[in-house]
Amino acid sequence: MRSVLLFCLAALCANAMAEPAVDLQGPVAGWRYSGLLDRADDARVTYPTPPIDRGAQRGRSLIEGSLKNLQGTRQPHRLVVNGNPLPLYTDEQGRFVRPYNFGAGSNSVEVVSGDGQSLKRVQFYEANFNKTPARVRIVLGWDDPKAELDLHVVTPDGQHAFWADPVMSNGGGLDTDSVDGPGPEMFTMTAPLHGRYLVFVNYWGNLNSQGYNFTEGSNQNEVITAQISLVFNENTPNEKRETFIVPLRGIGDLQLIKSFNY
């Protein structure tokens, strides 16, 4: 009896001390051609709620996997995609699925623990050269899965890309408009117009079991931290990036993140 008890205690201690781990189903490392692998028309389930595709998610891929041994670990983990860090939340079983629009060339996906430990990293080469490289890429993520933030981009010709009008006639638009928190939302332009661009983030609403609501104070965190990455000439030797950390405190907050000339 004593030996059985000692065995059970040892097993419990081993489980408690187990290191967090990642099972990443996709994307896989190596060579890929997304024209054969992507299934953009399939209904997929993401966690904790299903995504809404407003028709502008061109060439979207899914990053999917699960986290294990999360007991006592710092939350949230981070999903770092091509250098763009995004908060990573899971369902109760540790599963996650996030949309992303990968460009042609070399891409990387890394899962990092809340204390900064790299848990899993894959590198793959996107060989679909029908995908024109992004000259301007803007990626938004935030740290409250019960809040909905929106990315707004105004281009030099006065067009405005946002959730209600995601596709521009000038070739730009939202490739990923995430409505199930905490992002990403992504704007891409492959042949940018010359002139001034404006980048805004709007705190649109909060999510609960009844759906979206607009009640002040119903957000999970008192302050929501948004992270916006501006990437120019992605996946080229001339790639440049800027990252902005912006606090948002109330529904309706609208922040001008960056005004830049291209």
Secondary structure as UniProt FT lines:
FT   HELIX           2..17
FT   STRAND          21..26
FT   STRAND          30..32
FT   HELIX           34..37
FT   TURN            40..41
FT   TURN            58..59
FT   STRAND          61..68
FT   TURN            71..72
FT   STRAND          77..81
FT   TURN            82..83
FT   STRAND          84..88
FT   TURN            92..93
FT   STRAND          95..100
FT   STRAND          105..112
FT   TURN            114..115
FT   STRAND          118..126
FT   TURN            129..130
FT   STRAND          136..142
FT   TURN            145..146
FT   STRAND          147..154
FT   TURN            156..157
FT   STRAND          160..162
FT   TURN            163..164
FT   TURN            169..170
FT   STRAND          173..177
FT   STRAND          185..189
FT   STRAND          196..208
FT   TURN            209..210
FT   STRAND          211..213
FT   TURN            216..217
FT   STRAND          224..232
FT   TURN            234..235
FT   TURN            237..238
FT   STRAND          240..248
FT   TURN            251..252
FT   STRAND          254..261
//
